Amino acid sequence: MKKFLVLWGVLLCCLPIFSQGKNDKTSPEIHEDRSVTFRLKAPKARRVQVWGDFIKPVTIETGRGKFETTVPVNMVEKEDGVWEYTTGPLDSELYRYLFYVDGIGMLDMQNTYVMRDGRKMLNYFIIPGGIGDVFLASDVPHGTVAKVWYDSPALNMKRRLTIYTPPGYEESRRKYPVLYLLHGMSGDENSWDELGRLKYIMDNLIAAGKIVPMIVVMSNGNSPYRSAAGESADGMMVPTNVISKEGDFEPSFNDIVRYVDTHFRTQKSKSRRAIAGLSMGGFHSALISMNYPDLFGYVGLFSPGTPVEVSDIPVYCNISQKLSEQFRKGVELYYMAIGSKDFLYQKNVDFRHRLDSLGCPYVYRESGGGHTWTNWRNYLVDFLPRLFK
């Protein structure tokens, strides 16, 4: 007993090393006017900053051109070593943020809401009263999110999928249309559900009668990896940023469609399948849909990397010819969306010029902002009601 008490005392003494310290003030505190106050107790810090989606981006110029980026803002030290920063009134949205103490990033330990973005962990909060409501867990019927493993002969491995099935799927014999939703570079099969708030968006829009109930399949677009880091027999390695420009992921996508159609109650026709993705996932969506024009009736490209002709890689050859054939065979919807400050903006302008020159009709949405999850979640909310009508 004596040894236990001594050990307990040692642990108590160590706690301040790992904790943020005593802080009775809320962080973040959302005020009635939708402004938000952040607080961090750091009495020995020389400078404390906060970075977040709510900070107005600045334009920087590099050797590769001009880019929009968000830089941390300084917090002000108040009483008892508590640093504060208060925003102006914010629009309804989901916002992410991170503290920097003397240049070192850290989470807000007063806020239990945390999400992973690639290799980064970030806090988040949601301002309700608008689009933010769609990202909240609501008192509505809920769908199911499953993690399943499929066999990919094309990649010679078993790989993981995240699959959303709508409310009532388990109790019914109904068959459903399918949306295949692809992530961007540094993402994985968890990204759309965790960062994109997919399950909340689906539940809320289905309950509101704004979208058709559907299955949503989220794959891992990094072809060398089986799953998200640390969630497969590959061990605790941390994946590098991989884009499948070798042309191996696109042909392997047939393995995913085959698995879904044989293991879930799907409507197995082109007019009941959609494919969409952000950034790298938009790149994949464009190429998969044009190389397999009989698979997908609906295509969504969110801030996409655009296809580039590569003569010695089959899926990257004859892009104009493949696009013409894809549209000749029929496309219910070809949707493109991008922010006006996105670093891929000009490439998207060029790709739309190609579509125009080929007489390929599409729906185009341009928003403000850049290459951000704020835009991609909003594009998804705009895209979903257009499907399977």
Disulfide bonds with the S-S distance in Angstrom:
none
